[in-house]
């Protein structure tokens, strides 16, 4: 019988609250800065922890663009968020689709060098994006895909991690289920569509959340393949707002950063139940 100690519960809750405070304080500070004027941020040392009265003006400029009172012009952030959303959805859905099919082929089809193909896919985990980014850029440039959605997303769709996770899950499915589907006259794709996909929903949901955030936060690859401002994602747009000059209007930068945090946060909150279930579910 486990004995409950109130002081341990209090200590655990205190540590959790401290962790939440450490994580939440920079977000709160960013929001406070996004509600103040550039002059208040520049002259306040340290930065005031109370929100200012410029919230609507700052967020309007961050979303729709325009000119500030200091004469600085800002590009609208809404189209950049659209580019980021298209990137995140394409990368997440593309990774899941390709990984499902590749794992299905590796587990359920018998073909020569099947294990070698799997390990060839798995070994790509040892090659980070930075290692292969030069040849990948050369291919995209040769195909004329610079400043296109295909150039932004296609090189990032393949995922050895997702393929490995789906393979491991498919290997836990009883052979009797496969035999029953074969007896009922189900072909390979019918078995994949009617049996494997419904059973993989929680894993797909967990991977969707992870890959959506991965696609939304892309910076290095868009920095290389985009020169047209209409194709900038929001993360790259934030970097463009920080000019490196003596005077940066940090209130607009912080407002744009807060807007950039919203879609990933909404996805995580909306799919939290499926996300947790997909990671810890033991009934697979």
Buried (B, 14 or more C-beta within 10 A) or exposed (E): EEEEEEEEEEEEEEEEEEEEEEEEEEEEBBBBBBBBBBEBBBEEEEBEEEBBEBBEBBBEBBBEBBEBEEEBEBBBBEBBBEBBBBBBBBBBBBBBEBBBEBBBBBBBEEEEEEEEBBEEBBEBEEEEEEEEBEEBBEEBEEEEBBBBEEBBBBBBBBBBBBBBBBBEBBEEBEEEEBEEBEEEEBEEEEBBEEBBEEBBEBBBBBBBBBBBBBBBBBEEBBBBBBEEEEBBBBBBBBEBBEEEEEEBBBBBBBBBBBBBBEBBEEBBEEBEEBBBBBBEEEEE
